Amino acid sequence: MAEPAVDTPASARGDADLPPGGDADMPRGGDADLPRENLTWPLFGVAMRELATTIADDGFRPDLILSIARGGLFIAGALGYALDVKNLHVTNVEFYTGVDQRLDMPVMLPPVPQPVDLSGAHVLIADDVADTGATLKLVKDFCADHVAEVRCAVVYEKPHSTVHCEYVWRETDRWINFPWSVEPPVVGTRSKDS
């Protein structure tokens, strides 16, 4: 994919170092020095505008955007505004349980969208990354029998993804630091007993 068409400062392009304490989602075990994509908030704005322009130029006009929570929430909101789509839905899928740790298969968590809400619609599935492709495949397959058409839009797509998205801002085989998850939570993790 092409670099942003605007003159973006180095800090926005992801060339800057991470903020102090910003290694909560970095790979562990000697991978800290691996090159990575650093998506910053300013670059996210550029990426969303370019991704929306690509979708619009392709002539695809979604009736609704289905966000895969949590990372896809940011993408769905930004694309919703840029494409003038107010009908946004959310599905929660659990696959990653930790850094480079995942379940055997992704699982849709309640509340699962009702197929009647999708009936006959042109649906755009929005997520932050197509890594293995398993999550996108689960959601795309869920939609397939109920919608007129379903397409996927992601910020990043990995070369080994089993789902090849129709709309991708950038391809990478690197670890990705997203601005919404690079910092550790401001609250402690709650135990299941509390």
Secondary structure, DSSP 8 states (H G I E B T S, - for coil): ----SS---HHHHT-S---TT--TTS--SS-TTS-EEE--HHHHHHHHHHHHHHHHHTT---SEEEEEETHHHHHHHHHHHHTT---EEEEEEEEEEETTEEEEEEEEESS---HHHHTT-EEEEEEEEESSSHHHHHHHHHHHTT-SEEEEEEEEE-TT-SS--SEEEEE-SSEEE-TTTSS--SS----TT-
